[in-house]
Amino acid sequence: MKFTIFTLTLLLFQISFEEEFNEEKRLLLSDPQQIQSEIHALQQEVEHFKDLAAEFQAQKQENQALKAEVADLKQRFGLQEADLNQRIGLLESSSQKSGSIYIRWGKHSCPKLNGTELVYEGTAGGSYYTETGNGANTLCLPHDPELLPDHFPLISDGGHFSHIYGGEYQFSLGKVVVQDDVPCSVCRVKMATSSMMIPAKRSCPFGWSKQYSGLLTANTYYANKNDYLCLDEDPDFIERSRQNENGRLFYPVKTICGTLPCPPYKNATLVSCVVCTM
């Protein structure tokens, strides 16, 4: 009996709750102010979504513009890089074909400087010191000459010829002694366009690179003329017998005051020299 009453009570409570809920629901749906509020809230959400869509579209367009700009920059950079590589190649090729040449007298090798390379080494040659003819300049003769054939079709007028001889030191300095033969080396400075020998100097002007320094040499004053040459201050010699065969002789040069102003020069002193490139 008690269970039946309890069950009946629960049933009546449920019916009463459902009626109140349905009544409240009907009140909400029939309330114009509430409905207007709901519509306004929905409109705000729609506007918010529209703003988000517009922002997304703008961002998309900006990304597309950036992609196009990046592609354009990549293309430009690719062209510029190709042009730069081509220019570098031309410069490297040009540097291989250009450069400045000088002769280092008294040495088998070229200075160990960046960009300086040996073309060939040889022996100094020129006119015999007492002969009045021949050439006036001194040559660096290679150690591996390529001779003309014996039947070369040449006829000399009256059987006269010019002569060339080897070079000899006429002084002792370091490891060389009198009568030693004089070596030479032809050097090329790849990144230079000019070379010069400066007498009475041991350093180069600003912007020039020093290749080597030494002492000024020429033929003795009472014999025939030849050119002034800058002999390296640490000379080498050619390995062979030290015989007095003369030829193109290397004497140190000394100053004579008079027409040569003293000071700054000093009488009867050796003359320095330097070879510079730029």
TORKOL-4160 file (C-alpha; in steps of 0.2 Angstrom, whole numbers, padded with zeros to 4 digits, m for minus):
278
<pt num="1" X="0000" Y="0000" Z="0000"/>
<pt num="2" X="0014" Y="0012" Z="0005"/>
<pt num="3" X="0023" Y="0008" Z="m0012"/>
<pt num="4" X="0008" Y="0012" Z="m0022"/>
<pt num="5" X="0006" Y="0029" Z="m0014"/>
<pt num="6" X="0024" Y="0033" Z="m0017"/>
<pt num="7" X="0023" Y="0028" Z="m0035"/>
<pt num="8" X="0007" Y="0039" Z="m0037"/>
<pt num="9" X="0016" Y="0054" Z="m0029"/>
<pt num="10" X="0030" Y="0053" Z="m0041"/>
<pt num="11" X="0019" Y="0052" Z="m0056"/>
<pt num="12" X="0009" Y="0067" Z="m0051"/>
<pt num="13" X="0026" Y="0077" Z="m0048"/>
<pt num="14" X="0032" Y="0072" Z="m0066"/>
<pt num="15" X="0015" Y="0078" Z="m0074"/>
<pt num="16" X="0016" Y="0094" Z="m0064"/>
<pt num="17" X="0034" Y="0097" Z="m0070"/>
<pt num="18" X="0031" Y="0094" Z="m0088"/>
<pt num="19" X="0016" Y="0106" Z="m0088"/>
<pt num="20" X="0027" Y="0120" Z="m0080"/>
<pt num="21" X="0041" Y="0117" Z="m0093"/>
<pt num="22" X="0029" Y="0117" Z="m0108"/>
<pt num="23" X="0021" Y="0133" Z="m0101"/>
<pt num="24" X="0038" Y="0142" Z="m0099"/>
<pt num="25" X="0043" Y="0136" Z="m0116"/>
<pt num="26" X="0027" Y="0144" Z="m0123"/>
<pt num="27" X="0030" Y="0160" Z="m0114"/>
<pt num="28" X="0048" Y="0161" Z="m0121"/>
<pt num="29" X="0042" Y="0158" Z="m0139"/>
<pt num="30" X="0028" Y="0170" Z="m0137"/>
<pt num="31" X="0039" Y="0184" Z="m0130"/>
<pt num="32" X="0043" Y="0196" Z="m0144"/>
<pt num="33" X="0057" Y="0205" Z="m0134"/>
<pt num="34" X="0066" Y="0188" Z="m0131"/>
<pt num="35" X="0064" Y="0183" Z="m0150"/>
<pt num="36" X="0071" Y="0200" Z="m0155"/>
<pt num="37" X="0086" Y="0197" Z="m0144"/>
<pt num="38" X="0089" Y="0180" Z="m0151"/>
<pt num="39" X="0088" Y="0187" Z="m0169"/>
<pt num="40" X="0100" Y="0201" Z="m0164"/>
<pt num="41" X="0112" Y="0189" Z="m0157"/>
<pt num="42" X="0111" Y="0178" Z="m0173"/>
<pt num="43" X="0114" Y="0193" Z="m0184"/>
<pt num="44" X="0130" Y="0198" Z="m0174"/>
<pt num="45" X="0137" Y="0180" Z="m0176"/>
<pt num="46" X="0133" Y="0181" Z="m0195"/>
<pt num="47" X="0142" Y="0198" Z="m0196"/>
<pt num="48" X="0157" Y="0191" Z="m0186"/>
<pt num="49" X="0158" Y="0176" Z="m0198"/>
<pt num="50" X="0157" Y="0188" Z="m0213"/>
<pt num="51" X="0172" Y="0198" Z="m0205"/>
<pt num="52" X="0182" Y="0182" Z="m0203"/>
<pt num="53" X="0178" Y="0177" Z="m0221"/>
<pt num="54" X="0184" Y="0194" Z="m0228"/>
<pt num="55" X="0199" Y="0194" Z="m0217"/>
<pt num="56" X="0203" Y="0176" Z="m0223"/>
<pt num="57" X="0201" Y="0182" Z="m0241"/>
<pt num="58" X="0212" Y="0197" Z="m0239"/>
<pt num="59" X="0225" Y="0186" Z="m0231"/>
<pt num="60" X="0224" Y="0174" Z="m0245"/>
<pt num="61" X="0226" Y="0187" Z="m0258"/>
<pt num="62" X="0241" Y="0194" Z="m0248"/>
<pt num="63" X="0249" Y="0177" Z="m0248"/>
<pt num="64" X="0247" Y="0175" Z="m0267"/>
<pt num="65" X="0255" Y="0192" Z="m0269"/>
<pt num="66" X="0270" Y="0187" Z="m0258"/>
<pt num="67" X="0272" Y="0171" Z="m0268"/>
<pt num="68" X="0272" Y="0180" Z="m0284"/>
<pt num="69" X="0285" Y="0192" Z="m0277"/>
<pt num="70" X="0296" Y="0178" Z="m0271"/>
<pt num="71" X="0295" Y="0170" Z="m0288"/>
<pt num="72" X="0300" Y="0186" Z="m0296"/>
<pt num="73" X="0314" Y="0188" Z="m0284"/>
<pt num="74" X="0320" Y="0170" Z="m0287"/>
<pt num="75" X="0320" Y="0173" Z="m0305"/>
<pt num="76" X="0329" Y="0190" Z="m0304"/>
<pt num="77" X="0342" Y="0182" Z="m0292"/>
<pt num="78" X="0344" Y="0168" Z="m0303"/>
<pt num="79" X="0348" Y="0179" Z="m0318"/>
<pt num="80" X="0359" Y="0190" Z="m0307"/>
<pt num="81" X="0369" Y="0175" Z="m0301"/>
<pt num="82" X="0371" Y="0168" Z="m0318"/>
<pt num="83" X="0377" Y="0185" Z="m0324"/>
<pt num="84" X="0389" Y="0187" Z="m0309"/>
<pt num="85" X="0396" Y="0169" Z="m0312"/>
<pt num="86" X="0399" Y="0173" Z="m0330"/>
<pt num="87" X="0408" Y="0189" Z="m0325"/>
<pt num="88" X="0419" Y="0180" Z="m0313"/>
<pt num="89" X="0423" Y="0167" Z="m0326"/>
<pt num="90" X="0428" Y="0181" Z="m0338"/>
<pt num="91" X="0439" Y="0189" Z="m0325"/>
<pt num="92" X="0447" Y="0173" Z="m0321"/>
<pt num="93" X="0450" Y="0169" Z="m0339"/>
<pt num="94" X="0457" Y="0187" Z="m0342"/>
<pt num="95" X="0468" Y="0185" Z="m0327"/>
<pt num="96" X="0475" Y="0169" Z="m0334"/>
<pt num="97" X="0479" Y="0178" Z="m0351"/>
<pt num="98" X="0486" Y="0194" Z="m0343"/>
<pt num="99" X="0499" Y="0199" Z="m0330"/>
<pt num="100" X="0516" Y="0207" Z="m0329"/>
<pt num="101" X="0533" Y="0199" Z="m0334"/>
<pt num="102" X="0550" Y="0203" Z="m0326"/>
<pt num="103" X="0566" Y="0195" Z="m0325"/>
<pt num="104" X="0574" Y="0190" Z="m0308"/>
<pt num="105" X="0593" Y="0191" Z="m0311"/>
<pt num="106" X="0604" Y="0180" Z="m0300"/>
<pt num="107" X="0590" Y="0167" Z="m0295"/>
<pt num="108" X="0584" Y="0150" Z="m0301"/>
<pt num="109" X="0566" Y="0154" Z="m0294"/>
<pt num="110" X="0553" Y="0167" Z="m0293"/>
<pt num="111" X="0548" Y="0175" Z="m0276"/>
<pt num="112" X="0536" Y="0165" Z="m0266"/>
<pt num="113" X="0522" Y="0178" Z="m0267"/>
<pt num="114" X="0504" Y="0175" Z="m0270"/>
<pt num="115" X="0501" Y="0177" Z="m0288"/>
<pt num="116" X="0519" Y="0176" Z="m0294"/>
<pt num="117" X="0524" Y="0161" Z="m0304"/>
<pt num="118" X="0539" Y="0155" Z="m0314"/>
<pt num="119" X="0538" Y="0155" Z="m0333"/>
<pt num="120" X="0555" Y="0148" Z="m0335"/>
<pt num="121" X="0573" Y="0148" Z="m0328"/>
<pt num="122" X="0589" Y="0150" Z="m0337"/>
<pt num="123" X="0606" Y="0158" Z="m0338"/>
<pt num="124" X="0611" Y="0176" Z="m0341"/>
<pt num="125" X="0618" Y="0180" Z="m0358"/>
<pt num="126" X="0624" Y="0195" Z="m0368"/>
<pt num="127" X="0638" Y="0203" Z="m0377"/>
<pt num="128" X="0657" Y="0199" Z="m0373"/>
<pt num="129" X="0662" Y="0213" Z="m0361"/>
<pt num="130" X="0676" Y="0220" Z="m0373"/>
<pt num="131" X="0667" Y="0217" Z="m0390"/>
<pt num="132" X="0660" Y="0233" Z="m0397"/>
<pt num="133" X="0646" Y="0226" Z="m0407"/>
<pt num="134" X="0632" Y="0213" Z="m0403"/>
<pt num="135" X="0617" Y="0217" Z="m0393"/>
<pt num="136" X="0616" Y="0230" Z="m0379"/>
<pt num="137" X="0603" Y="0221" Z="m0369"/>
<pt num="138" X="0605" Y="0206" Z="m0357"/>
<pt num="139" X="0595" Y="0190" Z="m0360"/>
<pt num="140" X="0588" Y="0176" Z="m0350"/>
<pt num="141" X="0593" Y="0161" Z="m0360"/>
<pt num="142" X="0582" Y="0145" Z="m0356"/>
<pt num="143" X="0591" Y="0129" Z="m0351"/>
<pt num="144" X="0582" Y="0119" Z="m0365"/>
<pt num="145" X="0585" Y="0129" Z="m0381"/>
<pt num="146" X="0576" Y="0123" Z="m0397"/>
<pt num="147" X="0589" Y="0124" Z="m0410"/>
<pt num="148" X="0587" Y="0129" Z="m0428"/>
<pt num="149" X="0591" Y="0115" Z="m0441"/>
<pt num="150" X="0609" Y="0114" Z="m0448"/>
<pt num="151" X="0602" Y="0116" Z="m0465"/>
<pt num="152" X="0593" Y="0132" Z="m0461"/>
<pt num="153" X="0593" Y="0143" Z="m0477"/>
<pt num="154" X="0603" Y="0158" Z="m0471"/>
<pt num="155" X="0617" Y="0167" Z="m0480"/>
<pt num="156" X="0626" Y="0180" Z="m0470"/>
<pt num="157" X="0633" Y="0196" Z="m0478"/>
<pt num="158" X="0652" Y="0193" Z="m0478"/>
<pt num="159" X="0651" Y="0179" Z="m0465"/>
<pt num="160" X="0648" Y="0192" Z="m0451"/>
<pt num="161" X="0638" Y="0187" Z="m0436"/>
<pt num="162" X="0633" Y="0194" Z="m0419"/>
<pt num="163" X="0639" Y="0185" Z="m0404"/>
<pt num="164" X="0631" Y="0180" Z="m0387"/>
<pt num="165" X="0640" Y="0174" Z="m0372"/>
<pt num="166" X="0635" Y="0168" Z="m0354"/>
<pt num="167" X="0636" Y="0179" Z="m0339"/>
<pt num="168" X="0648" Y="0179" Z="m0325"/>
<pt num="169" X="0649" Y="0187" Z="m0308"/>
<pt num="170" X="0664" Y="0198" Z="m0305"/>
<pt num="171" X="0662" Y="0199" Z="m0286"/>
<pt num="172" X="0659" Y="0187" Z="m0272"/>
<pt num="173" X="0643" Y="0189" Z="m0261"/>
<pt num="174" X="0635" Y="0176" Z="m0250"/>
<pt num="175" X="0637" Y="0159" Z="m0258"/>
<pt num="176" X="0643" Y="0165" Z="m0275"/>
<pt num="177" X="0661" Y="0169" Z="m0280"/>
<pt num="178" X="0670" Y="0177" Z="m0294"/>
<pt num="179" X="0668" Y="0168" Z="m0311"/>
<pt num="180" X="0652" Y="0159" Z="m0305"/>
<pt num="181" X="0639" Y="0159" Z="m0319"/>
<pt num="182" X="0624" Y="0170" Z="m0317"/>
<pt num="183" X="0606" Y="0162" Z="m0317"/>
<pt num="184" X="0590" Y="0170" Z="m0320"/>
<pt num="185" X="0571" Y="0167" Z="m0319"/>
<pt num="186" X="0557" Y="0174" Z="m0329"/>
<pt num="187" X="0543" Y="0178" Z="m0318"/>
<pt num="188" X="0524" Y="0182" Z="m0321"/>
<pt num="189" X="0513" Y="0191" Z="m0309"/>
<pt num="190" X="0496" Y="0186" Z="m0313"/>
<pt num="191" X="0486" Y="0200" Z="m0305"/>
<pt num="192" X="0498" Y="0214" Z="m0310"/>
<pt num="193" X="0498" Y="0225" Z="m0326"/>
<pt num="194" X="0515" Y="0234" Z="m0323"/>
<pt num="195" X="0532" Y="0231" Z="m0317"/>
<pt num="196" X="0547" Y="0242" Z="m0315"/>
<pt num="197" X="0565" Y="0242" Z="m0308"/>
<pt num="198" X="0569" Y="0257" Z="m0296"/>
<pt num="199" X="0587" Y="0260" Z="m0293"/>
<pt num="200" X="0594" Y="0267" Z="m0277"/>
<pt num="201" X="0578" Y="0260" Z="m0268"/>
<pt num="202" X="0574" Y="0245" Z="m0257"/>
<pt num="203" X="0555" Y="0248" Z="m0255"/>
<pt num="204" X="0541" Y="0251" Z="m0267"/>
<pt num="205" X="0530" Y="0266" Z="m0269"/>
<pt num="206" X="0512" Y="0266" Z="m0261"/>
<pt num="207" X="0501" Y="0254" Z="m0270"/>
<pt num="208" X="0515" Y="0244" Z="m0278"/>
<pt num="209" X="0521" Y="0226" Z="m0272"/>
<pt num="210" X="0539" Y="0222" Z="m0269"/>
<pt num="211" X="0545" Y="0207" Z="m0279"/>
<pt num="212" X="0563" Y="0207" Z="m0274"/>
<pt num="213" X="0577" Y="0219" Z="m0269"/>
<pt num="214" X="0596" Y="0219" Z="m0273"/>
<pt num="215" X="0611" Y="0228" Z="m0279"/>
<pt num="216" X="0613" Y="0237" Z="m0296"/>
<pt num="217" X="0625" Y="0229" Z="m0308"/>
<pt num="218" X="0632" Y="0233" Z="m0326"/>
<pt num="219" X="0649" Y="0231" Z="m0335"/>
<pt num="220" X="0665" Y="0238" Z="m0329"/>
<pt num="221" X="0667" Y="0257" Z="m0333"/>
<pt num="222" X="0682" Y="0254" Z="m0344"/>
<pt num="223" X="0674" Y="0241" Z="m0356"/>
<pt num="224" X="0659" Y="0242" Z="m0368"/>
<pt num="225" X="0642" Y="0247" Z="m0362"/>
<pt num="226" X="0628" Y="0235" Z="m0357"/>
<pt num="227" X="0612" Y="0238" Z="m0347"/>
<pt num="228" X="0610" Y="0241" Z="m0328"/>
<pt num="229" X="0602" Y="0226" Z="m0320"/>
<pt num="230" X="0595" Y="0223" Z="m0303"/>
<pt num="231" X="0603" Y="0207" Z="m0296"/>
<pt num="232" X="0595" Y="0199" Z="m0281"/>
<pt num="233" X="0603" Y="0202" Z="m0265"/>
<pt num="234" X="0604" Y="0183" Z="m0261"/>
<pt num="235" X="0611" Y="0177" Z="m0278"/>
<pt num="236" X="0612" Y="0159" Z="m0283"/>
<pt num="237" X="0625" Y="0152" Z="m0296"/>
<pt num="238" X="0624" Y="0139" Z="m0309"/>
<pt num="239" X="0633" Y="0122" Z="m0305"/>
<pt num="240" X="0647" Y="0120" Z="m0316"/>
<pt num="241" X="0666" Y="0123" Z="m0316"/>
<pt num="242" X="0672" Y="0140" Z="m0310"/>
<pt num="243" X="0682" Y="0144" Z="m0325"/>
<pt num="244" X="0687" Y="0162" Z="m0330"/>
<pt num="245" X="0678" Y="0162" Z="m0347"/>
<pt num="246" X="0672" Y="0180" Z="m0346"/>
<pt num="247" X="0657" Y="0185" Z="m0357"/>
<pt num="248" X="0643" Y="0196" Z="m0351"/>
<pt num="249" X="0651" Y="0202" Z="m0335"/>
<pt num="250" X="0641" Y="0208" Z="m0319"/>
<pt num="251" X="0650" Y="0221" Z="m0309"/>
<pt num="252" X="0643" Y="0230" Z="m0294"/>
<pt num="253" X="0639" Y="0249" Z="m0297"/>
<pt num="254" X="0646" Y="0263" Z="m0287"/>
<pt num="255" X="0641" Y="0281" Z="m0286"/>
<pt num="256" X="0652" Y="0295" Z="m0292"/>
<pt num="257" X="0647" Y="0312" Z="m0285"/>
<pt num="258" X="0648" Y="0328" Z="m0296"/>
<pt num="259" X="0633" Y="0328" Z="m0308"/>
<pt num="260" X="0626" Y="0315" Z="m0296"/>
<pt num="261" X="0620" Y="0326" Z="m0281"/>
<pt num="262" X="0628" Y="0322" Z="m0265"/>
<pt num="263" X="0619" Y="0322" Z="m0253"/>
<pt num="264" X="0607" Y="0314" Z="m0254"/>
<pt num="265" X="0619" Y="0301" Z="m0263"/>
<pt num="266" X="0635" Y="0297" Z="m0255"/>
<pt num="267" X="0651" Y="0295" Z="m0265"/>
<pt num="268" X="0659" Y="0278" Z="m0269"/>
<pt num="269" X="0644" Y="0268" Z="m0262"/>
<pt num="270" X="0635" Y="0253" Z="m0269"/>
<pt num="271" X="0618" Y="0256" Z="m0277"/>
<pt num="272" X="0603" Y="0247" Z="m0271"/>
<pt num="273" X="0588" Y="0242" Z="m0282"/>
<pt num="274" X="0570" Y="0235" Z="m0280"/>
<pt num="275" X="0558" Y="0227" Z="m0293"/>
<pt num="276" X="0540" Y="0232" Z="m0290"/>
<pt num="277" X="0524" Y="0227" Z="m0298"/>
<pt num="278" X="0506" Y="0234" Z="m0298"/>
